[in-house]
Amino acid sequence: MKFKNLVKPAICAVISISTVFCSVPYMDFEKVSAEESKLIALTFDDGPNTTTTNDVLDILEKYNAVASFFLIGDNINEKSAVTVKRAYDMGCEIDNHSKTHSNMPELTAEQIVSEIEYVDNYVYEITGEYPKFFRPPYIDTNQTMYDVIDKPFICGIGCSDYLASVTTKERADSVISSAKDGLIVLLHDFQGNYQTVEALETIIPTLQEEGYEFVTLTELFERQGENPKETILYSEVAKYPCKDYKVYKNLFKGEVTGDVSWPEWNSTVSFDLEELEKLKDTYAVEAEYDGDFQPVIALQKWSGENLWCSVQPSYYNGEKACFLASDIQKALTENNTSLSEIDRMSILPYGGTMTLKSVNLLVSDSSVPVIDGDVNADEKFNIADAVMMQKYLLDEGTLTNWKAGDLYKDDCINIFDFCIMKKMLAQKNG
């Protein structure tokens, strides 16, 4: 939703004079940039130390970048604590990688809590702030860990930089080729890992030239508009991709629960494949769900050459998942088939039990004709739209289609749009 640029008293005054139409002066409103920042979070495991960690900080400082450091408690001492404080003062984030770097699924709940609390308390002594995130040693998890560790779990995309055999160039090339908005990169700053230090001299300036900004994990979640959950192991934090889409049709609403083997998934959601073909690349599928396992779309063909493949969502956050038309088309292309050849398209959970609550077919706003003034999206412009606009400006409602109400074409909704709308209604009614 865009901005309301005038205070309520002014709005009330103009709205109350129903016979007066406003002349709209030129106003230089702040525009929303069409080009959004691309964000990456560099993260480093297995410090701190007074050598390699400081070398990493030198490079971050050189390129005005920040990162998140996952500390092993047994590596924190009086000397390395100075390095931790330096990182924190630079704007970097200090996070938890356990006290001993043990394989934590083999520990008891009490031992796990002790491992986490040791690092939390030590970091608090140094920085005055507790770690917000946890990275499991060896990226090994179990349900007990999720139950007793009250932090979001972070994984990330690595480049095997813990292996001496992986060269500096291979490390840099791997990170650069994997770069995308929202990516979490897993690197290591253990003592002597100088090839990663050298790789950063290529990784950071190269990606900055490509328009990427390096941020902490906290900033990554905040700027991507996501609240981190304690039931997901994150390797990326994507932006919600369907903000410019609207609901075209509801395909399912209710509540069904099952694992991947539940046969009723095949008939829970009904996709009209001919309709999807007509919509081409303008549609998306949005599913609301509960559970540790996100939904996937299954594509099946049993006529001719059999096919069963699953499409991962472009976005999921533990509550909502979105599949873009391009995700589905890519899977079809990779399997040398098309929607017209598919016999069934269904939604089911990825690997475990899921509760499905709703599935909507969306279409992009740009693919739907916009009728000026039709803010309630009923495909006509009349007094009902003016009532909805008035309620919105008085903070008493929302607009179904704000773009139709942006009559002044300044990327925001305000009193000037309402004045134009009233004039349009008067002209329409003679």
Phi, psi and chi 1 to 4 in degrees:
 res  aa     phi    psi   chi1   chi2   chi3   chi4
   1 MET       -  142.6 -168.8   60.1   65.4      -
   2 LYS   -88.8 -172.9  -60.8  -58.3  174.9 -179.7
   3 PHE   -93.7  147.3  -53.8  104.5      -      -
   4 LYS   -97.4  118.7  -55.1  172.7 -169.5  177.5
   5 ASN   -99.2    0.5  -72.7  -26.4      -      -
   6 LEU  -123.7  151.4  -64.4 -180.0      -      -
   7 VAL   -72.5  156.2  -64.5      -      -      -
   8 LYS   -59.3  -41.7 -173.9  178.7  -69.4 -172.0
   9 PRO   -56.1  -40.7  -27.3   36.2      -      -
  10 ALA   -65.6  -39.6      -      -      -      -
  11 ILE   -62.4  -47.6  -65.4  171.5      -      -
  12 CYS   -59.1  -39.9  -64.8      -      -      -
  13 ALA   -63.7  -42.8      -      -      -      -
  14 VAL   -72.2  -42.2  175.7      -      -      -
  15 ILE   -63.8  -33.9  -68.0  176.2      -      -
  16 SER   -70.0  -20.4   64.1      -      -      -
  17 ILE   -95.3   83.4  -53.4  173.4      -      -
  18 SER   -69.4  -18.1   58.6      -      -      -
  19 THR   -95.2   -4.1   58.5      -      -      -
  20 VAL   -97.6  131.2  175.5      -      -      -
  21 PHE  -106.7  140.4  -61.7  105.0      -      -
  22 CYS   -87.1  138.1  -54.4      -      -      -
  23 SER   -83.8  138.0   60.8      -      -      -
  24 VAL  -101.0  109.6 -177.7      -      -      -
  25 PRO   -77.6  165.4   31.4  -34.8      -      -
  26 TYR   -72.6  132.1  170.8   78.3      -      -
  27 MET  -134.6  136.7  -65.0 -169.5   69.6      -
  28 ASP   -92.1   77.2 -174.9   17.3      -      -
  29 PHE   -75.4  148.7  -68.1  107.2      -      -
  30 GLU   -68.6  126.5 -178.2  179.7   -6.1      -
  31 LYS   -90.8  151.3  -60.5  -63.2 -179.4   71.4
  32 VAL   -83.5  127.4  177.9      -      -      -
  33 SER   -63.8  134.7  173.2      -      -      -
  34 ALA   -75.1  -23.5      -      -      -      -
  35 GLU  -101.2  108.1 -176.5  177.6  -10.5      -
  36 GLU   -87.4  152.3  -62.4 -179.6  -10.5      -
  37 SER   -65.2  146.3  -63.4      -      -      -
  38 LYS   -99.4  125.8  -63.8 -173.8  -66.6 -176.2
  39 LEU  -112.4  141.7  -53.2  178.7      -      -
  40 ILE  -136.6  139.5  -76.0 -174.7      -      -
  41 ALA  -110.2  111.0      -      -      -      -
  42 LEU   -79.2  133.2  -65.7  177.7      -      -
  43 THR  -130.4  146.1   66.7      -      -      -
  44 PHE  -128.5  131.8  -64.9   88.8      -      -
  45 ASP  -105.5  155.8  -81.1    6.8      -      -
  46 ASP    82.9    5.9  -62.6   -7.4      -      -
  47 GLY   -83.5 -168.4      -      -      -      -
  48 PRO   -95.2  163.7   34.7  -35.9      -      -
  49 ASN  -148.4  174.7   54.5   70.7      -      -
  50 THR   -97.1    4.5   59.4      -      -      -
  51 THR  -114.6  -80.7   53.4      -      -      -
  52 THR   -61.1  -40.8  -51.3      -      -      -
  53 THR   -60.4  -42.1  -55.2      -      -      -
  54 ASN   -66.0  -35.5  -86.1  -41.5      -      -
  55 ASP   -63.7  -40.8  -68.1  -23.2      -      -
  56 VAL   -61.8  -44.3  169.4      -      -      -
  57 LEU   -62.9  -36.7  -67.8  174.6      -      -
  58 ASP   -59.1  -42.9  -71.9  -17.0      -      -
  59 ILE   -71.1  -41.5  -65.2  174.2      -      -
  60 LEU   -58.3  -43.1  -67.4  173.6      -      -
  61 GLU   -65.5  -39.5 -157.7  165.1   33.1      -
  62 LYS   -60.1  -38.6  174.5 -179.8  177.7 -179.5
  63 TYR  -104.3   13.1  -67.6  104.6      -      -
  64 ASN    54.7   48.0 -166.0   28.5      -      -
  65 ALA  -120.1  161.5      -      -      -      -
  66 VAL  -128.9  166.6  -68.1      -      -      -
  67 ALA  -151.1  177.1      -      -      -      -
  68 SER  -118.8  132.1  -61.7      -      -      -
  69 PHE  -112.4  122.9  -69.7   83.7      -      -
  70 PHE   -97.6  110.8  -73.3   84.2      -      -
  71 LEU   -93.6  143.2  -52.5 -172.3      -      -
  72 ILE   -91.2  125.3  -64.5  175.2      -      -
  73 GLY   -57.6  -38.9      -      -      -      -
  74 ASP   -68.8  -12.6  -77.0  -10.9      -      -
  75 ASN   -91.9   -4.5  -72.7  -16.5      -      -
  76 ILE   -89.3  123.9  -51.2  174.2      -      -
  77 ASN  -142.8 -174.0   53.5   47.6      -      -
  78 GLU   -60.0  -38.8 -173.6  176.0  -13.3      -
  79 LYS   -77.6  -46.0  -69.3 -176.3  178.2  179.1
  80 SER   -70.3  -21.6   64.2      -      -      -
  81 ALA   -62.3  -31.3      -      -      -      -
  82 VAL   -62.9  -39.5  176.1      -      -      -
  83 THR   -66.7  -40.2  -58.9      -      -      -
  84 VAL   -60.5  -43.9  175.0      -      -      -
  85 LYS   -64.9  -37.7 -174.5   63.1  163.6   60.4
  86 ARG   -61.3  -45.6  177.1 -166.9  173.6 -166.2
  87 ALA   -60.7  -44.9      -      -      -      -
  88 TYR   -62.4  -43.6 -179.4   79.3      -      -
  89 ASP   -67.2  -23.5  -71.3  -16.6      -      -
  90 MET   -77.9   -9.4  -76.9  173.6   53.6      -
  91 GLY   100.5    5.4      -      -      -      -
  92 CYS   -77.8  164.0  -65.7      -      -      -
  93 GLU  -107.2  141.3 -170.3  161.9   69.6      -
  94 ILE  -111.7  120.7  -49.4  -58.5      -      -
  95 ASP  -126.3 -179.3  -70.4  -53.0      -      -
  96 ASN  -108.6  127.6 -164.1  -43.1      -      -
  97 HIS  -124.6   20.0 -163.3   33.6      -      -
  98 SER    84.7  164.4   81.3      -      -      -
  99 LYS   -76.1  -46.8  177.9 -178.5 -175.9  -65.1
 100 THR  -113.5   -1.9   62.8      -      -      -
 101 HIS    58.0   40.9 -157.1  -84.0      -      -
 102 SER   -83.0  163.4  -61.0      -      -      -
 103 ASN   -75.1   98.7 -166.1  -24.8      -      -
 104 MET   -69.5  -27.3  -62.8 -175.5   77.2      -
 105 PRO   -60.9  -17.0  -29.0   37.8      -      -
 106 GLU   -86.4   -5.2  -61.2  177.0   -0.3      -
 107 LEU   -95.4  160.7  -55.4 -178.4      -      -
 108 THR   -77.7  166.6   65.9      -      -      -
 109 ALA   -58.9  -41.6      -      -      -      -
 110 GLU   -63.8  -40.8  -67.4   74.3   17.1      -
 111 GLN   -66.6  -38.7  -70.8  171.4  -37.1      -
 112 ILE   -63.1  -46.8  -67.7  171.2      -      -
 113 VAL   -59.4  -41.9  170.0      -      -      -
 114 SER   -62.2  -41.2  177.5      -      -      -
 115 GLU   -59.9  -43.8  -71.4  -95.1  -23.0      -
 116 ILE   -72.9  -45.0  -58.8  -56.0      -      -
 117 GLU   -64.7  -33.1  -72.5 -176.8  -14.2      -
 118 TYR   -59.6  -49.5 -179.6   90.0      -      -
 119 VAL   -68.4  -43.8  178.5      -      -      -
 120 ASP   -55.3  -47.6  -81.9   -1.5      -      -
 121 ASN   -69.5  -37.8  -68.0  -27.2      -      -
 122 TYR   -66.5  -43.1 -146.7  147.3      -      -
 123 VAL   -64.3  -39.2  168.8      -      -      -
 124 TYR   -62.6  -38.6 -176.3   81.7      -      -
 125 GLU   -60.9  -34.4  -73.3 -179.1   18.8      -
 126 ILE   -83.4  -43.0  -61.5  168.6      -      -
 127 THR  -110.8  -18.6   67.3      -      -      -
 128 GLY    79.0   12.9      -      -      -      -
 129 GLU  -142.0  137.0 -173.6  174.2  -13.2      -
 130 TYR   -81.6  148.0  -70.7  108.3      -      -
 131 PRO   -59.4  143.5  -25.8   35.2      -      -
 132 LYS   -97.7  -25.2  -64.6 -176.0  179.2   71.7
 133 PHE  -126.5  159.7  -60.7   95.7      -      -
 134 PHE  -131.4  135.0  169.7   68.0      -      -
 135 ARG  -113.6  121.4  176.9  171.0  -79.3  136.3
 136 PRO   -67.4  133.0  -13.7   26.9      -      -
 137 PRO   -55.2  136.3  -26.2   35.2      -      -
 138 TYR    61.5   11.2  -47.9  108.8      -      -
 139 ILE    52.0   38.8  -46.0  -62.4      -      -
 140 ASP  -106.9  126.3 -159.9    0.2      -      -
 141 THR  -132.7  161.2   64.8      -      -      -
 142 ASN  -147.1  176.2   65.7    1.9      -      -
 143 GLN   -65.5  -33.9 -170.4   57.5   48.7      -
 144 THR   -59.6  -40.0  -58.3      -      -      -
 145 MET   -62.8  -45.0  -65.6  169.1   64.5      -
 146 TYR   -63.6  -32.9  -77.5  110.3      -      -
 147 ASP   -70.8  -36.6  -70.3  -17.6      -      -
 148 VAL  -107.5  -11.5  -57.9      -      -      -
 149 ILE  -101.2  112.9  -60.4  174.2      -      -
 150 ASP   -91.7   53.0   60.1  -13.3      -      -
 151 LYS  -141.3  150.9  -56.8 -179.4 -168.5  -62.4
 152 PRO   -64.6  143.0  -20.0   32.3      -      -
 153 PHE   -93.0  135.6  -74.2   31.8      -      -
 154 ILE  -117.6  131.6  -58.1  -63.2      -      -
 155 CYS  -107.2  -98.9  179.5      -      -      -
 156 GLY   118.7  166.5      -      -      -      -
 157 ILE   -98.7  119.8  -56.8  -58.8      -      -
 158 GLY  -102.0  177.8      -      -      -      -
 159 CYS  -132.0   24.1   59.2      -      -      -
 160 SER    55.7   37.7  -60.2      -      -      -
 161 ASP   -77.4    2.9   73.8  -39.0      -      -
 162 TYR   -83.7   -7.4   52.6   87.7      -      -
 163 LEU  -100.0  125.0  -61.0  174.1      -      -
 164 ALA   -63.4  -24.5      -      -      -      -
 165 SER   -72.8  -15.8   58.4      -      -      -
 166 VAL   -84.0  118.6  179.4      -      -      -
 167 THR   -73.2  166.2   67.6      -      -      -
 168 THR   -56.7  -46.2  -63.3      -      -      -
 169 LYS   -64.5  -41.8 -175.1  176.5 -174.3  -56.6
 170 GLU   -62.3  -38.7  -71.8  171.5  -24.5      -
 171 ARG   -64.6  -48.0  -60.7  175.6 -167.0 -148.2
 172 ALA   -64.0  -46.3      -      -      -      -
 173 ASP   -61.2  -39.8  -70.9  -12.6      -      -
 174 SER   -63.8  -45.6  177.0      -      -      -
 175 VAL   -67.4  -44.9  173.3      -      -      -
 176 ILE   -64.3  -42.0  -68.2  168.1      -      -
 177 SER   -70.7  -23.3   64.0      -      -      -
 178 SER   -88.2   -8.3  -60.0      -      -      -
 179 ALA   -60.4  134.5      -      -      -      -
 180 LYS  -159.9  160.9   62.3  177.8  178.4  176.8
 181 ASP   -58.9  129.3  179.5   45.8      -      -
 182 GLY    91.7    0.0      -      -      -      -
 183 LEU   -70.4  141.5 -176.0   67.8      -      -
 184 ILE  -106.4  123.4  -60.6  170.5      -      -
 185 VAL  -103.1  128.5  179.7      -      -      -
 186 LEU  -100.9  113.0 -165.0  168.5      -      -
 187 LEU  -127.8  175.8  -60.9  169.3      -      -
 188 HIS  -131.1  135.8  -64.7   79.0      -      -
 189 ASP  -115.9   30.7   63.8  -38.3      -      -
 190 PHE   -64.6  156.6   56.9   75.6      -      -
 191 GLN   -58.4  126.8 -168.7  159.2  -24.8      -
 192 GLY    93.4    0.6      -      -      -      -
 193 ASN   -84.4   63.5 -164.7   16.0      -      -
 194 TYR   -74.8  -21.7  -63.0  117.4      -      -
 195 GLN   -66.3  -33.2  -70.0 -172.7   90.5      -
 196 THR   -69.5  -38.9  -73.1      -      -      -
 197 VAL   -58.2  -46.0  174.2      -      -      -
 198 GLU   -65.8  -38.5  -66.6  169.8    0.2      -
 199 ALA   -62.9  -33.6      -      -      -      -
 200 LEU   -61.2  -29.9  -70.6  173.6      -      -
 201 GLU   -65.8  -18.6  -78.0  -77.9   11.5      -
 202 THR   -99.3  -44.5  -59.5      -      -      -
 203 ILE   -59.5  -52.3  -67.6  168.8      -      -
 204 ILE   -67.1  -53.5  -65.0  177.4      -      -
 205 PRO   -65.9  -33.0   20.6  -31.3      -      -
 206 THR   -63.2  -47.3  -61.3      -      -      -
 207 LEU   -72.2  -31.4  -67.7 -178.1      -      -
 208 GLN   -63.6  -39.1  -75.8  178.5  -26.4      -
 209 GLU   -64.9  -27.1  -71.6  175.9    3.5      -
 210 GLU   -85.8    3.9  -66.5  179.8    7.9      -
 211 GLY    95.7   11.1      -      -      -      -
 212 TYR   -87.8  148.2  -74.0   94.1      -      -
 213 GLU  -119.6  133.8 -178.7 -178.7   -9.4      -
 214 PHE   -93.6  125.3  -66.1   95.2      -      -
 215 VAL  -133.5  164.3  -63.9      -      -      -
 216 THR   -75.1  167.7   64.1      -      -      -
 217 LEU   -62.1  -42.2  -73.2  168.3      -      -
 218 THR   -58.8  -45.5  -65.7      -      -      -
 219 GLU   -67.6  -35.7 -172.7  174.6    1.4      -
 220 LEU   -59.0  -49.1 -179.9   66.2      -      -
 221 PHE   -63.0  -44.5  -81.1   96.1      -      -
 222 GLU   -62.2  -47.2  -72.3  176.7  -10.4      -
 223 ARG   -76.8  -21.5  -69.4  177.6   59.4  179.9
 224 GLN   -86.0   -3.8  -60.6  -69.0   71.6      -
 225 GLY    76.5   29.1      -      -      -      -
 226 GLU  -119.1  141.0  -71.0  -63.5  -37.8      -
 227 ASN   -96.9  117.3  -68.0  -43.3      -      -
 228 PRO   -63.3  137.9   21.2  -31.1      -      -
 229 LYS  -108.5  154.3  -64.0  177.2  176.3   61.5
 230 GLU   -91.6   13.8  -64.7  173.6    8.0      -
 231 THR  -118.3    6.9   56.5      -      -      -
 232 ILE  -122.7  138.5  -63.5  177.0      -      -
 233 LEU   -96.8  105.9 -179.2   61.5      -      -
 234 TYR   -87.2  132.0  -70.5   94.7      -      -
 235 SER  -117.1  -11.5  -72.7      -      -      -
 236 GLU  -156.7  160.4   63.1  177.6  -80.1      -
 237 VAL  -130.4   94.5 -175.0      -      -      -
 238 ALA   -83.0  153.6      -      -      -      -
 239 LYS   -74.9  146.6  -70.8 -174.2  178.6   78.7
 240 TYR   -59.9  121.0  176.2   68.3      -      -
 241 PRO   -88.2   -4.7   32.4  -34.1      -      -
 242 CYS  -114.0   28.8  -63.1      -      -      -
 243 LYS   -67.2  -22.6   64.7 -179.5 -178.9  179.1
 244 ASP  -101.9   23.1  -68.0  -33.2      -      -
 245 TYR  -109.4  160.6  -73.7   65.1      -      -
 246 LYS  -130.5  159.9   63.3 -178.2  -69.1 -176.4
 247 VAL   -70.2  124.0  175.8      -      -      -
 248 TYR   -96.7  -38.9 -179.2   75.9      -      -
 249 LYS  -163.2  138.6 -178.5 -174.1  -66.4 -175.6
 250 ASN   -86.3  127.4  177.1 -102.4      -      -
 251 LEU  -100.5  -22.5  -56.7  179.0      -      -
 252 PHE  -162.5  138.7  169.6   76.5      -      -
 253 LYS  -146.9  128.8 -167.4  167.1 -175.5   64.8
 254 GLY   158.7 -139.8      -      -      -      -
 255 GLU  -161.1  112.5 -168.6  164.8  -62.1      -
 256 VAL  -128.0  144.3  -65.5      -      -      -
 257 THR  -129.4  136.0  -58.1      -      -      -
 258 GLY  -173.4  166.1      -      -      -      -
 259 ASP   -94.9 -174.1   63.2   15.1      -      -
 260 VAL   -65.0  -21.7   67.0      -      -      -
 261 SER   -88.7   -5.5   63.9      -      -      -
 262 TRP   -64.8  118.7 -172.4   51.5      -      -
 263 PRO   -68.3  -22.4   24.0  -33.1      -      -
 264 GLU   -70.7  -11.6  -63.6  -56.4  -46.0      -
 265 TRP   -58.3  -32.2  -72.2  122.7      -      -
 266 ASN   -63.6  -24.6  -69.6  -28.4      -      -
 267 SER  -116.3    3.3   56.9      -      -      -
 268 THR   -68.2  -44.8  -61.8      -      -      -
 269 VAL  -116.7  130.8 -179.9      -      -      -
 270 SER  -105.7  112.2  178.5      -      -      -
 271 PHE   -97.9  131.5  -72.1   99.6      -      -
 272 ASP   -91.5  100.2 -176.0  -24.5      -      -
 273 LEU   -66.6  -32.2  -60.4 -179.4      -      -
 274 GLU   -65.7  -38.2  -70.0 -174.5    3.4      -
 275 GLU   -64.5  -42.2 -178.6  176.2   57.5      -
 276 LEU   -62.7  -39.1  -63.0 -174.9      -      -
 277 GLU   -62.4  -39.0  -83.2 -154.9  -62.5      -
 278 LYS   -68.2  -35.0  -69.7  178.0 -178.5  176.8
 279 LEU   -73.8  -16.6  -68.5  172.5      -      -
 280 LYS    54.9 -121.9  -62.7 -177.7  178.6  178.5
 281 ASP   -98.4   15.3   61.9  -10.5      -      -
 282 THR   -93.9   -3.2   67.0      -      -      -
 283 TYR  -105.2  164.9   74.0   90.0      -      -
 284 ALA  -147.9  157.4      -      -      -      -
 285 VAL  -114.5  126.1  176.6      -      -      -
 286 GLU  -118.1  126.7 -179.8 -176.8   78.2      -
 287 ALA  -121.2  134.3      -      -      -      -
 288 GLU  -100.8  134.3  -66.4 -177.5    7.8      -
 289 TYR  -151.5  166.8   69.0   99.2      -      -
 290 ASP  -126.7  149.1  -89.4  -18.6      -      -
 291 GLY   127.3  166.9      -      -      -      -
 292 ASP   -78.6  -12.1  -64.7  -21.7      -      -
 293 PHE  -114.1  125.9  -62.5   93.0      -      -
 294 GLN   -75.6  157.6   74.2  -88.1   18.3      -
 295 PRO   -74.7  154.3   25.7  -31.5      -      -
 296 VAL  -128.7  160.0  -64.4      -      -      -
 297 ILE  -100.0  125.7  -75.6 -178.6      -      -
 298 ALA   -98.5  128.9      -      -      -      -
 299 LEU  -107.6  125.0  -56.7  173.9      -      -
 300 GLN  -128.1  141.1  -65.1  172.0  -94.2      -
 301 LYS  -141.1  125.2 -177.7  174.0   73.6  168.0
 302 TRP  -120.9   -0.4   47.8   80.8      -      -
 303 SER   -94.1  133.4   54.2      -      -      -
 304 GLY    73.9 -130.3      -      -      -      -
 305 GLU   -80.6  120.9 -172.9  175.5  -14.3      -
 306 ASN   -63.7  147.5  -70.9  -12.7      -      -
 307 LEU  -146.9  137.1  169.3   69.2      -      -
 308 TRP  -143.4  115.8 -166.8  102.7      -      -
 309 CYS  -141.5  153.6   71.4      -      -      -
 310 SER  -113.3  143.2   61.3      -      -      -
 311 VAL  -109.3  121.4 -178.7      -      -      -
 312 GLN   -77.2  147.5  -67.8  -75.7  -14.0      -
 313 PRO   -69.5  148.3   24.0  -31.9      -      -
 314 SER   -66.2  -26.3  -73.3      -      -      -
 315 TYR  -150.6  137.0  166.0   94.6      -      -
 316 TYR  -155.7  148.8   64.6   95.5      -      -
 317 ASN  -137.3   19.7   66.8   -3.1      -      -
 318 GLY    90.9  -10.2      -      -      -      -
 319 GLU  -132.4  -33.0  -63.1  174.4   -6.2      -
 320 LYS  -138.2  140.7 -176.4 -178.9  -68.6 -174.5
 321 ALA  -131.1  143.1      -      -      -      -
 322 CYS  -127.2  133.2  -63.8      -      -      -
 323 PHE  -116.1  121.5  -54.9   82.1      -      -
 324 LEU   -85.5  155.8  -59.8  179.1      -      -
 325 ALA   -55.3  -35.3      -      -      -      -
 326 SER   -66.3  -31.7   55.7      -      -      -
 327 ASP   -62.6  -45.5  -58.8  -33.5      -      -
 328 ILE   -70.1  -41.0  -63.8  166.3      -      -
 329 GLN   -65.0  -37.6 -175.2   55.9   51.5      -
 330 LYS   -61.9  -43.5 -179.9 -179.6  178.2 -177.7
 331 ALA   -63.6  -40.0      -      -      -      -
 332 LEU   -64.4  -44.5  -67.5  168.7      -      -
 333 THR   -62.7  -43.2  -59.0      -      -      -
 334 GLU   -62.8  -24.2  -71.0  174.6  -10.9      -
 335 ASN  -105.7   15.8  -72.7  -81.3      -      -
 336 ASN    52.4   45.7  -62.3  -47.8      -      -
 337 THR  -142.8 -177.2 -170.0      -      -      -
 338 SER  -142.0  170.0   64.4      -      -      -
 339 LEU   -60.2  -35.6  -84.9  174.6      -      -
 340 SER   -67.0  -19.6   61.3      -      -      -
 341 GLU   -96.7   -9.1  -61.7  174.4  -79.2      -
 342 ILE   -78.6  138.2  -67.0  -64.4      -      -
 343 ASP   -91.4  -29.6  -67.2  -56.6      -      -
 344 ARG  -151.4  140.5  179.1 -172.8  -67.5  150.9
 345 MET  -128.3  120.9  179.8  168.8  156.6      -
 346 SER  -138.5  167.8   56.7      -      -      -
 347 ILE  -113.5  134.5  -72.8 -175.4      -      -
 348 LEU  -149.9  167.0   64.3  158.7      -      -
 349 PRO   -78.3  156.4   26.5  -32.2      -      -
 350 TYR   -95.1   91.2 -179.9   65.4      -      -
 351 GLY    91.9   -9.6      -      -      -      -
 352 GLY  -162.6 -158.0      -      -      -      -
 353 THR   -85.4  140.6  -60.7      -      -      -
 354 MET  -142.9  145.9  174.8 -173.3   74.6      -
 355 THR  -106.5  118.9  -63.0      -      -      -
 356 LEU   -96.5  131.4 -171.6   65.2      -      -
 357 LYS  -112.4  -33.4  -64.7 -177.8  173.3 -178.2
 358 SER  -162.5  146.4  174.6      -      -      -
 359 VAL  -136.9  124.1  178.2      -      -      -
 360 ASN  -118.4  141.1  -74.1  -40.4      -      -
 361 LEU   -90.7  122.5  179.8   63.3      -      -
 362 LEU  -107.7  157.3  -48.0  178.5      -      -
 363 VAL  -132.6  149.2  -69.1      -      -      -
 364 SER   -68.9  143.9   63.9      -      -      -
 365 ASP   -55.5  -36.1  -85.9   -3.1      -      -
 366 SER   -67.0  -20.7   60.0      -      -      -
 367 SER   -89.1   -7.0   67.6      -      -      -
 368 VAL  -107.1  124.4  179.7      -      -      -
 369 PRO   -56.7  134.0  -21.3   32.2      -      -
 370 VAL  -101.4  120.8  176.0      -      -      -
 371 ILE   -92.5  119.9  -60.1  172.9      -      -
 372 ASP   -52.1  127.8  -78.8  -12.8      -      -
 373 GLY    88.8  -11.4      -      -      -      -
 374 ASP   -80.7   67.0 -179.8   24.3      -      -
 375 VAL   -73.5  -18.8  -66.2      -      -      -
 376 ASN   -93.9    4.5   64.1    4.7      -      -
 377 ALA    55.5   41.6      -      -      -      -
 378 ASP  -103.9   14.2   64.3   -6.0      -      -
 379 GLU    68.7   24.2  -61.2 -175.5    1.2      -
 380 LYS  -153.8  156.4   52.9 -169.8  173.9 -176.1
 381 PHE  -112.7  119.8  169.8   57.3      -      -
 382 ASN  -155.1 -167.6   53.4   32.0      -      -
 383 ILE   -61.6  -27.3 -169.4   64.3      -      -
 384 ALA   -61.4  -32.8      -      -      -      -
 385 ASP   -70.0  -37.9  -63.0  -65.1      -      -
 386 ALA   -65.0  -38.2      -      -      -      -
 387 VAL   -64.5  -44.0  171.5      -      -      -
 388 MET   -62.7  -41.9  176.5  174.9  -84.0      -
 389 MET   -63.2  -43.0  176.7   78.9   92.2      -
 390 GLN   -62.3  -44.4  176.8  171.9  -36.5      -
 391 LYS   -61.8  -39.4  -71.6 -178.5  176.6  179.8
 392 TYR   -62.7  -45.6  171.2   74.5      -      -
 393 LEU   -66.8  -22.8  -68.4  171.7      -      -
 394 LEU   -94.5   13.0  -67.5  172.2      -      -
 395 ASP    59.7   34.9  -75.0  -32.0      -      -
 396 GLU  -117.2   11.6  -64.8  173.7   -3.2      -
 397 GLY  -176.8 -175.2      -      -      -      -
 398 THR  -126.3  165.6   59.8      -      -      -
 399 LEU  -102.8  129.5  -59.2 -179.0      -      -
 400 THR   -67.9  -39.4  -54.4      -      -      -
 401 ASN  -135.5   91.2 -175.8    1.3      -      -
 402 TRP   -66.7  -29.7   77.0  -93.5      -      -
 403 LYS   -61.7  -35.4  -73.6 -171.7  175.8 -179.3
 404 ALA   -68.0  -20.9      -      -      -      -
 405 GLY   -92.2   -7.6      -      -      -      -
 406 ASP   -82.3   68.9 -179.0   22.8      -      -
 407 LEU   -76.3  -22.5  -58.2  170.5      -      -
 408 TYR   -85.7   -7.1 -170.7   47.9      -      -
 409 LYS    57.1   49.7  -53.1  -56.3  179.9 -172.3
 410 ASP  -123.9   19.1   58.7   -4.1      -      -
 411 ASP    62.2   28.2  -76.9  -25.5      -      -
 412 CYS  -153.5  161.8   63.4      -      -      -
 413 ILE  -111.3  124.4  -60.1  -65.2      -      -
 414 ASN  -153.2 -170.0   52.7   42.9      -      -
 415 ILE   -62.9  -28.0 -168.1   64.1      -      -
 416 PHE   -67.2  -36.8  -59.9  109.2      -      -
 417 ASP   -64.2  -38.9  -60.4  -62.0      -      -
 418 PHE   -64.9  -39.8 -177.1   71.4      -      -
 419 CYS   -63.5  -41.8  -67.6      -      -      -
 420 ILE   -63.7  -40.7  -65.1  173.6      -      -
 421 MET   -60.4  -42.7  178.7  180.0  -76.2      -
 422 LYS   -63.9  -37.9  -70.5  175.8   67.9  177.8
 423 LYS   -67.0  -41.6 -166.6  168.1 -174.0  176.9
 424 MET   -61.1  -40.2  -72.6  168.6   56.0      -
 425 LEU   -64.9  -40.7  -83.5  173.3      -      -
 426 ALA   -63.3  -42.0      -      -      -      -
 427 GLN   -66.8  -39.7  -68.7  170.9  -16.4      -
 428 LYS   -64.8  -36.3  179.1  179.8  178.8 -178.9
 429 ASN   -92.0    7.0  -65.1  -33.7      -      -
 430 GLY    78.0      -      -      -      -      -
